Amino acid sequence: MNHELIMPVEMSIKEKKKLSKGKVLQAVVFSRCTMIEVESSLNENYYLIYYKNTLVYGEKVDKVIKNSFIDKIRKMGMVFHSDHPFLSAIIPSETATIPNKNKLFSQLQNQYSLQEVAYIATTLDSFFTKKQLTNVIYKIFYHYRRNGNYMQAFQIIKILNNFDPDLNSAREIKNSLEFYSYMEFYKSSALSAIHQKDPLYVEWYCFKNRFQPDEGKMLVDLLKQQDSCLDIVILWMEKIQNGSNVTSVETYTNMALPFTSMENWIVTLDYLHINPFQALPQTKTMIDNMLLEERYETAALYLLNFLNALPETYEEILHTLWGHLDTTFIADHLDTFLVVIQQLVLKEGEEQSEQRLLQLIGKLLETYDLKEVHDKLLPIQPSAPHSPVFQKINRMLTLLDDPDQMMELGQYYAEFKRYDDAIECFSWEMELYPDDPTPVSQLSKMYQNKGMVKEAFAYHQIYASLK
């Protein structure tokens, strides 16, 4: 994956009159809920809980409690760390306004069913005490039982029992004779039948057991019924990362594009070890447009990881990139770019390629010594055995340790615009042959090329006197 194409995801958090800005460290998706962890500019960690992509609540948390909802879903949910290119698509909004804590549950009852409020309460144990949340869920339970809605009451007590299995009162109510028939219904009925009565539970159960074939298939079917394309795409990505065969890339691309750009989706496929340029024909149009806009480096960054596995239709694109990319970029990505140089551009007699190669070697010599540059380019030399540029670099290597050949070596360095190295060679030659005007003349030229007028003039004076 090319990390140069991944930008950090930032968020703003409004809390009362305080505004904090920070970087998203991770997002975790778990059955209708998403947890987002944000590190503020003051190194404070905020945790935000969303239900159906709507912010429920969040706070600064110094330490995540063991076995809390946040702790559990980090192990059971679908995790997107800061280096995941699809992370930005998971974030519902760039700004999170945290609601009033004291009025939270009364506001939730205006937005969601009471069963959903009970479920949401179980996700907030990093911000409220377990007793506070238990009281909220118990109130909903008694409300249903008082009104004779025993099925709904049993659903609530199941939520409470899952939330706190050690709570004796909830376990006793769940196992009481009063709710025996409902407990048997959940034990003996098929998931499709339970779904008719309790869709929230079935979706939660299927998500928790999504790696089982039947539950995984049912979860996808449920999400399709809700048009939850984003969750379907996330499930598909998780399966790919867990080793499943890559299927239906175009189908999932169409689902993903409402939530992210094609550029970002290409990087996501790269993250999943899928070649987007083989799987999606429309990616070529995107690269062509980048070239028309002269965004050569950006286009190259998208292609770098797939240079040895591109369709034949990309040959012209690669020629264009070789002709327009700055040599600094090519030098920085040389190990990857070697395949392009080897297969496409080093055609004997091609003057433009020779000139580009000359520039590239000059750029590499800024960072590496002569032998390192020679070794880096060694794999592509067989592709152009008669290249004058390669002949020069090979010849330079033979001259490197011969003090009697510094004049010739300096001239080669000058061709590669490595003027400091050339000056070193010509200075050595001048010391060996103080009466010879030739190295002095070359020193004057080198300083002139460097823009050092005084030094160039001084050596020119010496040259004139020797001459």
C-alpha positions as CSV (number, residue, x, y, z in Angstrom):
1,M,0.0,0.0,0.0
2,N,1.2,3.5,-0.9
3,H,1.2,5.5,2.4
4,E,1.9,8.7,0.5
5,L,-1.7,8.7,-0.7
6,I,-3.3,8.3,2.7
7,M,-4.2,11.5,4.5
8,P,-4.9,11.6,8.3
9,V,-8.6,11.8,9.1
10,E,-9.3,14.8,11.3
11,M,-12.4,15.7,13.5
12,S,-13.7,18.6,15.5
13,I,-15.4,17.8,18.8
14,K,-17.8,20.4,20.3
15,E,-18.4,19.8,24.0
16,K,-20.4,22.5,25.7
17,K,-18.4,25.7,25.0
18,K,-15.2,23.8,24.3
19,L,-14.0,23.0,20.8
20,S,-11.3,20.3,20.3
21,K,-9.7,19.3,17.1
22,G,-7.8,16.1,16.6
23,K,-6.8,13.1,14.5
24,V,-8.9,9.9,14.3
25,L,-6.9,7.0,15.7
26,Q,-9.4,4.3,14.9
27,A,-13.0,3.4,14.2
28,V,-14.7,0.2,15.1
29,V,-18.0,-1.1,13.6
30,F,-20.2,-3.4,15.6
31,S,-23.8,-4.2,14.8
32,R,-25.4,-0.8,14.1
33,C,-22.9,0.9,16.3
34,T,-19.6,2.7,15.5
35,M,-17.0,3.7,18.0
36,I,-14.5,6.4,17.0
37,E,-11.4,7.3,18.9
38,V,-10.0,10.8,18.4
39,E,-6.7,12.1,19.8
40,S,-6.9,15.8,20.4
41,S,-4.1,18.4,19.8
42,L,-3.7,18.3,23.6
43,N,-3.1,14.5,23.5
44,E,-6.5,13.8,25.1
45,N,-8.4,10.7,23.9
46,Y,-12.1,11.1,23.1
47,Y,-14.3,8.2,22.5
48,L,-17.5,8.7,20.5
49,I,-20.4,6.2,20.2
50,Y,-22.6,6.3,17.1
51,Y,-25.8,4.4,16.5
52,K,-26.9,4.0,12.9
53,N,-24.4,6.7,12.0
54,T,-25.9,9.3,14.5
55,L,-23.8,10.4,17.4
56,V,-25.2,9.1,20.7
57,Y,-22.6,10.4,23.2
58,G,-18.9,10.7,23.8
59,E,-16.4,12.0,26.3
60,K,-12.7,12.2,27.0
61,V,-11.6,8.9,28.6
62,D,-8.2,8.5,30.3
63,K,-8.3,4.7,30.4
64,V,-10.7,2.2,28.7
65,I,-12.2,-0.1,31.3
66,K,-11.6,-3.8,30.8
67,N,-14.7,-5.6,29.5
68,S,-16.5,-2.3,28.8
69,F,-18.3,-2.0,25.4
70,I,-15.4,-0.2,23.9
71,D,-12.9,-2.8,25.1
72,K,-15.1,-5.7,23.8
73,I,-15.7,-4.3,20.3
74,R,-12.1,-3.7,19.8
75,K,-11.7,-7.5,19.8
76,M,-15.1,-8.4,18.2
77,G,-15.8,-5.6,15.8
78,M,-14.4,-4.5,12.5
79,V,-11.4,-2.2,13.2
80,F,-10.1,0.5,11.0
81,H,-6.9,2.1,12.2
82,S,-5.5,5.5,11.2
83,D,-3.5,3.9,8.3
84,H,-6.6,2.3,6.7
85,P,-7.5,4.2,3.5
86,F,-11.3,3.5,4.0
87,L,-11.3,5.1,7.5
88,S,-12.6,8.4,6.2
89,A,-15.7,6.7,4.8
90,I,-16.5,5.3,8.2
91,I,-16.7,8.7,9.9
92,P,-20.3,10.0,9.7
93,S,-19.3,13.7,10.0
94,E,-16.2,15.8,10.4
95,T,-17.7,17.5,13.5
96,A,-19.2,15.8,16.5
97,T,-21.4,17.8,18.9
98,I,-21.7,16.0,22.2
99,P,-25.2,16.2,23.7
100,N,-26.1,17.1,27.2
101,K,-25.4,14.2,29.5
102,N,-28.2,14.8,31.9
103,K,-30.8,14.9,29.2
104,L,-29.4,12.1,27.1
105,F,-31.8,9.3,27.7
106,S,-34.9,11.4,27.5
107,Q,-33.7,12.7,24.1
108,L,-32.9,9.1,23.0
109,Q,-36.5,8.1,23.7
110,N,-37.6,10.7,21.3
111,Q,-35.4,9.3,18.5
112,Y,-35.5,5.5,19.0
113,S,-37.7,2.7,20.2
114,L,-37.4,1.8,23.8
115,Q,-35.7,-1.5,22.9
116,E,-33.1,0.5,20.9
117,V,-32.6,2.8,23.9
118,A,-31.9,-0.2,26.1
119,Y,-29.4,-1.5,23.6
120,I,-27.7,1.9,23.2
121,A,-27.4,2.1,27.0
122,T,-25.2,-1.0,27.0
123,T,-22.7,0.8,24.7
124,L,-22.2,3.7,27.2
125,D,-20.5,2.1,30.1
126,S,-17.3,4.1,29.6
127,F,-19.3,7.3,30.4
128,F,-22.0,6.2,32.9
129,T,-21.8,3.8,35.9
130,K,-23.1,0.3,35.4
131,K,-25.8,1.1,38.1
132,Q,-27.0,4.1,36.2
133,L,-27.3,2.2,32.9
134,T,-28.9,-0.8,34.7
135,N,-31.6,1.5,36.2
136,V,-32.4,2.9,32.7
137,I,-32.8,-0.6,31.3
138,Y,-34.9,-1.8,34.2
139,K,-37.3,1.2,33.8
140,I,-37.9,0.1,30.2
141,F,-38.4,-3.5,31.3
142,Y,-41.0,-2.6,33.9
143,H,-42.8,-0.2,31.5
144,Y,-43.3,-3.1,29.1
145,R,-44.3,-5.6,31.8
146,R,-46.7,-3.2,33.4
147,N,-48.5,-2.7,30.1
148,G,-48.7,-6.5,29.4
149,N,-46.1,-6.4,26.6
150,Y,-44.3,-9.6,27.8
151,M,-42.4,-10.3,24.6
152,Q,-40.9,-6.8,24.6
153,A,-40.2,-7.1,28.3
154,F,-38.4,-10.3,27.7
155,Q,-36.3,-8.7,25.0
156,I,-35.2,-6.0,27.4
157,I,-34.3,-8.4,30.1
158,K,-32.2,-10.4,27.6
159,I,-30.3,-7.1,26.7
160,L,-29.7,-6.5,30.4
161,N,-28.6,-10.1,31.0
162,N,-26.1,-9.8,28.1
163,F,-24.9,-6.5,29.4
164,D,-24.3,-7.7,33.0
165,P,-24.4,-11.6,33.2
166,D,-23.5,-11.3,36.9
167,L,-26.6,-9.4,37.8
168,N,-28.6,-12.0,39.7
169,S,-32.0,-10.1,39.6
170,A,-31.9,-9.9,35.8
171,R,-30.9,-13.6,35.4
172,E,-33.7,-14.7,37.8
173,I,-36.3,-12.7,35.9
174,K,-35.1,-14.1,32.6
175,N,-35.3,-17.7,33.8
176,S,-38.6,-17.2,35.7
177,L,-41.8,-19.2,34.8
178,E,-43.4,-15.9,33.7
179,F,-41.0,-15.7,30.7
180,Y,-40.4,-19.5,30.1
181,S,-42.4,-19.6,26.9
182,Y,-40.5,-16.7,25.4
183,M,-37.1,-18.2,26.4
184,E,-38.1,-21.4,24.7
185,F,-39.1,-19.5,21.6
186,Y,-35.7,-18.0,21.3
187,K,-34.0,-21.4,21.9
188,S,-36.1,-23.5,19.5
189,S,-37.0,-21.2,16.7
190,A,-35.1,-20.5,13.5
191,L,-33.4,-17.1,13.2
192,S,-35.8,-16.1,10.4
193,A,-38.8,-16.7,12.8
194,I,-37.1,-14.8,15.6
195,H,-36.4,-11.9,13.2
196,Q,-40.1,-11.4,12.8
197,K,-40.4,-10.6,16.5
198,D,-36.9,-9.2,17.3
199,P,-34.9,-7.9,14.4
200,L,-32.5,-6.0,16.6
201,Y,-31.5,-9.2,18.5
202,V,-31.1,-11.2,15.2
203,E,-28.9,-8.6,13.6
204,W,-26.8,-8.4,16.8
205,Y,-26.5,-12.2,16.9
206,C,-25.6,-12.5,13.3
207,F,-23.0,-9.8,13.5
208,K,-21.4,-11.5,16.5
209,N,-21.3,-14.8,14.6
210,R,-20.7,-13.3,11.2
211,F,-17.8,-15.7,10.5
212,Q,-20.3,-18.7,10.5
213,P,-21.6,-19.3,6.9
214,D,-25.4,-19.2,7.8
215,E,-25.2,-16.2,10.1
216,G,-22.9,-14.3,7.8
217,K,-25.2,-14.8,4.8
218,M,-28.2,-13.8,6.9
219,L,-26.5,-10.6,8.1
220,V,-25.8,-9.6,4.5
221,D,-29.4,-10.2,3.6
222,L,-30.6,-8.1,6.5
223,L,-28.3,-5.3,5.6
224,K,-29.5,-5.5,1.9
225,Q,-33.1,-5.1,3.1
226,Q,-32.1,-1.9,5.0
227,D,-30.0,-0.6,2.0
228,S,-27.0,-0.6,4.4
229,C,-24.4,-0.6,1.5
230,L,-21.6,0.8,3.6
231,D,-21.9,-2.1,6.1
232,I,-22.0,-4.6,3.3
233,V,-18.8,-3.2,1.8
234,I,-17.1,-3.3,5.2
235,L,-18.1,-6.9,5.7
236,W,-16.7,-7.8,2.3
237,M,-13.4,-6.1,3.1
238,E,-13.2,-8.0,6.3
239,K,-13.7,-11.3,4.5
240,I,-11.0,-10.4,2.0
241,Q,-8.6,-9.5,4.7
242,N,-9.3,-12.9,6.4
243,G,-8.3,-14.8,3.3
244,S,-11.6,-15.2,1.4
245,N,-11.4,-15.3,-2.4
246,V,-11.8,-11.9,-4.2
247,T,-15.2,-11.7,-5.9
248,S,-17.5,-9.1,-7.4
249,V,-15.0,-6.2,-7.2
250,E,-17.2,-4.1,-9.5
251,T,-20.3,-4.8,-7.5
252,Y,-18.7,-3.6,-4.2
253,T,-17.1,-0.7,-6.0
254,N,-20.5,0.6,-7.0
255,M,-21.7,0.2,-3.4
256,A,-18.6,2.0,-2.0
257,L,-18.4,5.0,-4.3
258,P,-21.3,6.9,-2.7
259,F,-19.2,7.0,0.5
260,T,-15.7,7.6,-0.9
261,S,-13.9,8.8,-4.1
262,M,-12.6,6.5,-6.8
263,E,-9.1,7.6,-5.9
264,N,-9.5,6.6,-2.3
265,W,-11.2,3.3,-3.3
266,I,-8.2,2.4,-5.5
267,V,-5.9,2.8,-2.5
268,T,-8.4,0.7,-0.4
269,L,-8.2,-2.1,-3.0
270,D,-4.4,-1.8,-2.9
271,Y,-4.7,-2.2,0.9
272,L,-6.7,-5.4,0.4
273,H,-4.0,-6.6,-2.1
274,I,-6.4,-6.3,-5.0
275,N,-5.0,-4.9,-8.3
276,P,-7.6,-2.2,-9.1
277,F,-6.2,-1.7,-12.6
278,Q,-6.8,-5.3,-13.5
279,A,-10.2,-5.5,-11.8
280,L,-11.7,-2.1,-12.8
281,P,-11.4,-0.9,-16.4
282,Q,-12.7,2.6,-15.4
283,T,-9.5,3.2,-13.4
284,K,-7.6,3.9,-16.7
285,T,-9.9,6.9,-17.4
286,M,-9.0,8.3,-14.0
287,I,-5.2,8.0,-14.6
288,D,-5.7,9.5,-18.1
289,N,-7.4,12.5,-16.6
290,M,-4.6,13.0,-14.1
291,L,-2.1,13.1,-17.0
292,L,-4.3,15.6,-18.8
293,E,-4.2,17.7,-15.6
294,E,-0.4,17.2,-15.5
295,R,-0.6,15.5,-12.1
296,Y,2.2,13.1,-13.1
297,E,3.4,12.3,-9.6
298,T,-0.1,11.6,-8.3
299,A,-0.8,9.3,-11.2
300,A,2.5,7.5,-10.6
301,L,1.8,7.0,-6.9
302,Y,-1.4,5.2,-7.7
303,L,0.4,3.0,-10.2
304,L,3.6,2.3,-8.3
305,N,2.6,-0.9,-6.6
306,F,1.3,-2.4,-9.8
307,L,3.9,-1.4,-12.4
308,N,4.8,-5.1,-13.1
309,A,1.1,-6.1,-13.3
310,L,-0.6,-3.5,-15.4
311,P,-2.7,-4.3,-18.5
312,E,-0.9,-3.7,-21.9
313,T,-3.2,-0.6,-22.5
314,Y,-1.1,1.2,-19.9
315,E,2.1,1.2,-21.9
316,E,1.5,4.7,-23.3
317,I,0.7,6.0,-19.8
318,L,4.1,4.7,-18.5
319,H,6.0,6.3,-21.4
320,T,4.2,9.6,-20.6
321,L,5.2,9.3,-16.9
322,W,8.8,8.5,-17.8
323,G,9.0,11.6,-20.0
324,H,7.4,14.0,-17.5
325,L,8.2,12.8,-13.9
326,D,10.8,14.7,-12.0
327,T,14.0,12.7,-11.6
328,T,13.8,13.3,-7.9
329,F,10.5,11.4,-7.8
330,I,12.0,8.5,-9.8
331,A,15.1,8.4,-7.7
332,D,13.0,8.3,-4.5
333,H,11.0,5.3,-5.9
334,L,13.8,3.7,-7.9
335,D,13.3,0.2,-6.7
336,T,9.7,0.2,-7.8
337,F,10.3,2.1,-11.0
338,L,13.1,-0.1,-12.3
339,V,10.5,-2.4,-14.0
340,V,9.3,0.5,-16.1
341,I,12.8,1.5,-17.1
342,Q,13.7,-2.1,-17.9
343,Q,10.6,-3.0,-19.9
344,L,9.6,0.1,-21.7
345,V,12.0,3.0,-21.9
346,L,15.5,1.9,-22.5
347,K,15.2,1.3,-26.2
348,E,18.5,1.5,-28.0
349,G,19.0,4.7,-29.8
350,E,16.2,6.5,-28.0
351,E,17.8,9.9,-27.2
352,Q,15.1,11.1,-24.8
353,S,15.5,8.0,-22.6
354,E,19.3,8.4,-22.6
355,Q,18.8,12.0,-21.5
356,R,16.4,11.0,-18.7
357,L,18.7,8.3,-17.6
358,L,21.6,10.8,-17.4
359,Q,19.5,13.1,-15.2
360,L,18.4,10.2,-13.0
361,I,22.0,9.0,-12.4
362,G,22.9,12.6,-11.5
363,K,20.1,12.8,-9.0
364,L,21.1,9.4,-7.5
365,L,24.6,10.6,-7.1
366,E,23.3,13.3,-4.8
367,T,22.5,10.6,-2.2
368,Y,24.6,7.5,-3.0
369,D,28.2,7.0,-3.9
370,L,29.2,5.8,-7.4
371,K,29.3,2.1,-6.6
372,E,25.9,2.2,-4.9
373,V,24.4,3.9,-8.0
374,H,26.0,1.4,-10.3
375,D,24.6,-1.5,-8.2
376,K,21.1,-0.1,-8.1
377,L,21.0,0.2,-11.9
378,L,22.7,-3.1,-12.5
379,P,19.4,-5.1,-13.0
380,I,18.4,-2.9,-16.0
381,Q,21.7,-2.8,-17.8
382,P,21.0,-6.0,-19.8
383,S,18.0,-4.3,-21.3
384,A,20.3,-1.7,-22.9
385,P,23.8,-3.2,-23.3
386,H,24.9,-0.4,-25.7
387,S,23.5,2.5,-23.8
388,P,26.2,5.3,-23.7
389,V,25.0,6.3,-20.2
390,F,25.6,2.9,-18.8
391,Q,28.9,2.7,-20.5
392,K,29.9,5.9,-18.8
393,I,28.9,4.8,-15.3
394,N,30.7,1.5,-15.8
395,R,33.8,3.3,-17.0
396,M,33.7,5.7,-14.0
397,L,33.7,2.7,-11.7
398,T,37.0,1.4,-13.2
399,L,38.5,4.9,-12.8
400,L,37.5,5.5,-9.2
401,D,40.6,4.1,-7.5
402,D,43.1,5.1,-10.2
403,P,44.7,8.5,-9.2
404,D,46.2,8.8,-12.7
405,Q,42.7,8.9,-14.3
406,M,41.1,11.7,-12.2
407,M,40.9,14.0,-15.2
408,E,38.6,11.6,-17.1
409,L,36.6,10.7,-14.0
410,G,36.0,14.4,-13.4
411,Q,34.7,15.0,-16.9
412,Y,32.2,12.2,-16.4
413,Y,31.0,13.7,-13.1
414,A,30.6,17.0,-15.0
415,E,28.4,15.3,-17.5
416,F,26.1,14.1,-14.7
417,K,26.2,17.7,-13.3
418,R,27.9,16.5,-10.1
419,Y,30.1,19.6,-10.1
420,D,31.5,19.1,-6.5
421,D,32.7,15.6,-7.3
422,A,34.2,16.9,-10.6
423,I,36.0,19.7,-8.7
424,E,37.5,17.2,-6.3
425,C,38.8,15.2,-9.3
426,F,40.2,18.2,-11.1
427,S,41.8,19.6,-7.9
428,W,43.6,16.3,-7.5
429,E,44.8,16.4,-11.1
430,M,45.9,20.0,-10.6
431,E,48.1,19.0,-7.6
432,L,49.6,16.1,-9.5
433,Y,50.4,18.3,-12.5
434,P,50.7,21.9,-11.3
435,D,52.0,23.2,-14.7
436,D,49.1,21.7,-16.7
437,P,46.5,24.3,-17.6
438,T,43.8,21.8,-18.5
439,P,42.5,20.8,-15.0
440,V,42.6,24.6,-14.0
441,S,40.4,25.4,-17.0
442,Q,38.0,22.7,-15.9
443,L,37.9,24.0,-12.4
444,S,37.0,27.4,-13.7
445,K,34.1,25.9,-15.7
446,M,32.8,23.9,-12.7
447,Y,32.7,26.9,-10.4
448,Q,31.0,28.9,-13.2
449,N,28.4,26.1,-13.5
450,K,27.8,26.3,-9.7
451,G,27.3,30.1,-10.0
452,M,30.5,30.9,-8.0
453,V,31.7,33.7,-10.1
454,K,34.7,34.8,-8.0
455,E,36.1,31.3,-7.8
456,A,35.6,30.8,-11.5
457,F,37.4,34.1,-12.3
458,A,40.3,33.2,-10.0
459,Y,40.9,29.9,-11.7
460,H,40.5,31.5,-15.1
461,Q,43.3,33.9,-14.1
462,I,45.5,31.0,-13.1
463,Y,44.7,29.2,-16.3
464,A,45.7,32.3,-18.3
465,S,49.0,32.6,-16.6
466,L,49.8,28.9,-17.1
467,K,48.7,29.1,-20.7
